Amino acid sequence: MAGRGARRKSQPTAIGGVMERVLSDLGLEAAAQALRVGERWEEAVGAEVARHAHPAGMRGDVLEVEVDSPVWGQQLQLCRPEILASLRELLGEQAPTDLRFRVGYTRRR
């Protein structure tokens, strides 16, 4: 018989799923969508690109991506159709419909 202080053990919940539900419940669907994209970003673009660019937020269905240099911004602009296709494959209807690149990302060392 379990005492009063016994805790019921449950499976841990991934924080991304919890955050997505909370943001959606608060009416912050764009933030929830940005979170979904961020969780799959490296898988969509590869490790090398992910070191130089990261999702910064959503404006409507447009994903804003911060890059660490103008050169990366230009290169990723050329790869835009492939990145969008990869995101569509991973996220389905929840994928962004366009990308906007801006310089401003500072790499973590």
PAKOLBA-95733 format. One line per field, with one value per atom (N, C-alpha, C): x, y, z; atom name. Coordinates in nm, 3 decimals. Example, Ala and Ser with C-alpha at 12.3 -4.5 7.8 and 13.67 -1.06 7.14 Angstrom:
% residues 2
east: 1.319_1.230_1.320_1.285_1.367_1.290;
north: -0.569_-0.450_-0.330_-0.225_-0.106_0.003;
up: 0.780_0.780_0.780_0.708_0.714_0.787;
atom: N_CA_C_N_CA_C;
END
This chain:
% residues 109
east: 0.084_0.000_0.089_0.064_0.145_0.106_0.207_0.182_0.136_0.100_0.051_0.156_0.282_0.388_0.437_0.382_0.427_0.387_0.478_0.453_0.420_0.327_0.292_0.393_0.452_0.552_0.481_0.525_0.469_0.584_0.552_0.651_0.680_0.806_0.838_0.775_0.739_0.681_0.785_0.800_0.894_0.849_0.940_0.908_0.855_0.904_0.856_0.707_0.657_0.514_0.433_0.483_0.414_0.411_0.525_0.533_0.440_0.436_0.350_0.203_0.160_0.022_-0.008_0.084_0.063_0.054_0.147_0.145_0.016_-0.025_-0.149_-0.269_-0.273_-0.383_-0.391_-0.277_-0.274_-0.303_-0.329_-0.356_-0.230_-0.121_0.008_0.051_-0.035_-0.010_0.120_0.152_0.275_0.397_0.393_0.504_0.512_0.397_0.395_0.450_0.413_0.464_0.615_0.665_0.810_0.881_0.821_0.879_0.889_0.781_0.783_0.894_0.907_1.012_1.149_1.167_1.295_1.337_1.239_1.270_1.320_1.281_1.317_1.417_1.462_1.546_1.672_1.751_1.876_1.850_1.745_1.708_1.673_1.610_1.567_1.682_1.777_1.882_2.020_2.039_2.171_2.250_2.347_2.424_2.505_2.563_2.648_2.565_2.452_2.366_2.314_2.276_2.222_2.324_2.453_2.556_2.561_2.508_2.517_2.383_2.274_2.141_2.044_1.949_1.847_1.715_1.603_1.473_1.458_1.411_1.395_1.248_1.157_1.015_0.934_0.804_0.711_0.638_0.615_0.526_0.426_0.309_0.213_0.269_0.279_0.336_0.481_0.543_0.682_0.774_0.871_0.970_1.084_1.112_1.226_1.345_1.454_1.573_1.689_1.755_1.873_1.996_2.083_2.208_2.325_2.442_2.556_2.639_2.607_2.681_2.598_2.625_2.554_2.577_2.695_2.726_2.632_2.609_2.517_2.375_2.336_2.204_2.183_2.284_2.276_2.273_2.357_2.362_2.228_2.173_2.046_1.930_1.937_1.834_1.831_1.947_1.955_1.901_1.912_1.865_1.722_1.656_1.523_1.424_1.412_1.315_1.342_1.469_1.504_1.474_1.502_1.475_1.325_1.247_1.102_1.047_1.100_1.055_1.087_1.206_1.246_1.156_1.127_1.038_0.897_0.850_0.718_0.713_0.823_0.829_0.824_0.891_0.896_0.772_0.715_0.608_0.471_0.466_0.337_0.276_0.146_0.073_0.120_0.193_0.239_0.373_0.424_0.550_0.528_0.630_0.618_0.606_0.544_0.530_0.641_0.716_0.827_0.930_1.046_1.157_1.206_1.245_1.308_1.435_1.547_1.676_1.722_1.780_1.837_1.964_2.058_2.186_2.163_2.221_2.209_2.236_2.245_2.268_2.412_2.431_2.563_2.582_2.683_2.708_2.746_2.698_2.742_2.876_2.963_3.098_3.105;
north: -0.118_0.000_0.124_0.214_0.334_0.435_0.500_0.602_0.731_0.825_0.954_1.028_1.011_1.085_1.017_0.901_0.829_0.907_0.914_0.983_0.883_0.920_0.836_0.862_0.757_0.772_0.780_0.872_0.886_0.906_0.889_0.908_1.057_1.093_1.234_1.282_1.407_1.468_1.558_1.547_1.634_1.779_1.866_2.007_2.073_2.031_2.090_2.070_1.951_1.924_2.007_2.022_2.102_2.248_2.299_2.439_2.465_2.373_2.389_2.400_2.313_2.317_2.447_2.492_2.615_2.735_2.744_2.856_2.857_2.740_2.730_2.769_2.721_2.755_2.905_2.972_3.116_3.197_3.128_3.198_3.243_3.183_3.220_3.113_3.086_2.979_3.003_3.129_3.157_3.115_3.140_3.099_2.947_2.881_2.734_2.679_2.742_2.698_2.718_2.831_2.856_2.752_2.713_2.610_2.477_2.440_2.315_2.318_2.430_2.443_2.433_2.503_2.502_2.363_2.282_2.146_2.058_2.090_2.007_2.076_2.197_2.280_2.206_2.154_2.088_1.968_1.896_1.781_1.827_1.942_1.994_2.050_2.117_2.189_2.128_2.040_1.981_2.056_1.988_2.043_2.166_2.166_2.279_2.408_2.400_2.519_2.560_2.463_2.494_2.566_2.547_2.620_2.767_2.802_2.940_3.011_2.938_2.998_2.930_3.007_2.948_3.023_2.953_3.019_3.125_3.242_3.350_3.376_3.336_3.358_3.345_3.360_3.350_3.483_3.522_3.633_3.575_3.546_3.473_3.334_3.299_3.170_3.181_3.296_3.319_3.298_3.209_3.183_3.283_3.356_3.447_3.371_3.374_3.299_3.397_3.391_3.473_3.395_3.464_3.404_3.482_3.418_3.484_3.570_3.571_3.656_3.678_3.786_3.808_3.695_3.636_3.527_3.409_3.373_3.265_3.302_3.424_3.467_3.453_3.493_3.482_3.335_3.253_3.111_3.043_3.073_3.009_3.061_3.185_3.238_3.155_3.116_3.033_2.892_2.845_2.710_2.711_2.826_2.842_2.734_2.704_2.600_2.464_2.427_2.298_2.297_2.408_2.417_2.408_2.482_2.477_2.337_2.270_2.134_2.039_2.054_1.970_1.995_2.121_2.155_2.100_2.109_2.054_1.903_1.837_1.692_1.655_1.734_1.705_1.752_1.865_1.927_1.926_1.885_1.882_2.020_2.028_2.154_2.262_2.224_2.322_2.385_2.351_2.407_2.551_2.635_2.771_2.767_2.871_2.878_2.959_3.034_3.113_3.136_3.183_3.212_3.354_3.419_3.551_3.543_3.582_3.573_3.711_3.717_3.843_3.814_3.904_3.889_3.934_3.860_3.899_3.785_3.666_3.548_3.544_3.525_3.508_3.363_3.302_3.160_3.139_3.026_2.987_2.921_2.954_2.896_2.775;
up: 0.000_0.000_0.000_-0.089_-0.101_0.005_0.062_0.163_0.098_0.183_0.133_0.051_0.086_0.018_-0.109_-0.142_-0.261_-0.386_-0.478_-0.604_-0.712_-0.795_-0.908_-1.019_-1.070_-1.175_-1.310_-1.392_-1.527_-1.625_-1.748_-1.853_-1.870_-1.893_-1.917_-2.049_-2.051_-2.169_-2.234_-2.366_-2.438_-2.424_-2.390_-2.367_-2.493_-2.610_-2.735_-2.752_-2.721_-2.732_-2.634_-2.515_-2.413_-2.456_-2.502_-2.545_-2.662_-2.756_-2.873_-2.831_-2.738_-2.689_-2.616_-2.532_-2.456_-2.550_-2.646_-2.740_-2.822_-2.866_-2.944_-2.858_-2.732_-2.642_-2.616_-2.618_-2.594_-2.720_-2.831_-2.956_-3.026_-2.992_-3.052_-3.151_-3.249_-3.346_-3.424_-3.456_-3.531_-3.449_-3.319_-3.233_-3.225_-3.219_-3.217_-3.348_-3.460_-3.590_-3.598_-3.549_-3.548_-3.463_-3.351_-3.265_-3.340_-3.412_-3.490_-3.594_-3.664_-3.766_-3.700_-3.589_-3.519_-3.475_-3.434_-3.391_-3.506_-3.629_-3.744_-3.837_-3.799_-3.886_-3.932_-3.839_-3.877_-3.966_-3.938_-4.020_-4.162_-4.174_-4.305_-4.386_-4.321_-4.395_-4.382_-4.285_-4.263_-4.158_-4.100_-3.988_-4.027_-4.145_-4.187_-4.198_-4.264_-4.277_-4.139_-4.057_-3.924_-3.836_-3.864_-3.788_-3.826_-3.942_-3.991_-4.001_-3.978_-3.993_-3.898_-3.848_-3.762_-3.778_-3.757_-3.766_-3.657_-3.695_-3.598_-3.564_-3.651_-3.624_-3.750_-3.736_-3.848_-3.865_-3.988_-4.024_-4.121_-4.070_-4.152_-4.179_-4.305_-4.343_-4.389_-4.366_-4.408_-4.287_-4.304_-4.200_-4.214_-4.108_-4.107_-4.050_-4.126_-4.091_-4.073_-3.957_-3.935_-3.978_-4.050_-4.098_-4.039_-4.034_-3.970_-4.064_-4.194_-4.287_-4.413_-4.485_-4.611_-4.712_-4.709_-4.802_-4.778_-4.650_-4.619_-4.660_-4.639_-4.680_-4.829_-4.906_-5.051_-5.096_-5.035_-5.070_-5.039_-4.923_-4.885_-4.968_-5.012_-5.102_-5.231_-5.279_-5.400_-5.375_-5.250_-5.214_-5.160_-5.165_-5.108_-5.152_-5.281_-5.321_-5.257_-5.246_-5.186_-5.036_-4.968_-4.824_-4.800_-4.878_-4.863_-4.889_-4.990_-5.021_-4.905_-4.847_-4.735_-4.614_-4.586_-4.475_-4.500_-4.625_-4.658_-4.637_-4.674_-4.655_-4.506_-4.423_-4.279_-4.203_-4.244_-4.166_-4.232_-4.357_-4.427_-4.439_-4.410_-4.424_-4.328_-4.225_-4.126_-4.166_-4.282_-4.329_-4.376_-4.365_-4.418_-4.570_-4.626_-4.772_-4.837_-4.756_-4.810_-4.700_-4.740_-4.647_-4.671_-4.564_-4.571_-4.488_-4.547_-4.478_-4.436_-4.316_-4.268_-4.189_-4.202_-4.130_-3.987_-3.894_-3.755_-3.659_-3.709_-3.625_-3.577_-3.449_-3.392_-3.356_-3.414_-3.387_-3.242_-3.188_-3.051_-3.064_-2.977_-2.981_-2.893;
atom: N_CA_C_N_CA_C_N_CA_C_N_CA_C_N_CA_C_N_CA_C_N_CA_C_N_CA_C_N_CA_C_N_CA_C_N_CA_C_N_CA_C_N_CA_C_N_CA_C_N_CA_C_N_CA_C_N_CA_C_N_CA_C_N_CA_C_N_CA_C_N_CA_C_N_CA_C_N_CA_C_N_CA_C_N_CA_C_N_CA_C_N_CA_C_N_CA_C_N_CA_C_N_CA_C_N_CA_C_N_CA_C_N_CA_C_N_CA_C_N_CA_C_N_CA_C_N_CA_C_N_CA_C_N_CA_C_N_CA_C_N_CA_C_N_CA_C_N_CA_C_N_CA_C_N_CA_C_N_CA_C_N_CA_C_N_CA_C_N_CA_C_N_CA_C_N_CA_C_N_CA_C_N_CA_C_N_CA_C_N_CA_C_N_CA_C_N_CA_C_N_CA_C_N_CA_C_N_CA_C_N_CA_C_N_CA_C_N_CA_C_N_CA_C_N_CA_C_N_CA_C_N_CA_C_N_CA_C_N_CA_C_N_CA_C_N_CA_C_N_CA_C_N_CA_C_N_CA_C_N_CA_C_N_CA_C_N_CA_C_N_CA_C_N_CA_C_N_CA_C_N_CA_C_N_CA_C_N_CA_C_N_CA_C_N_CA_C_N_CA_C_N_CA_C_N_CA_C_N_CA_C_N_CA_C_N_CA_C_N_CA_C_N_CA_C_N_CA_C_N_CA_C_N_CA_C_N_CA_C_N_CA_C_N_CA_C_N_CA_C_N_CA_C_N_CA_C_N_CA_C_N_CA_C_N_CA_C_N_CA_C_N_CA_C_N_CA_C_N_CA_C;
END
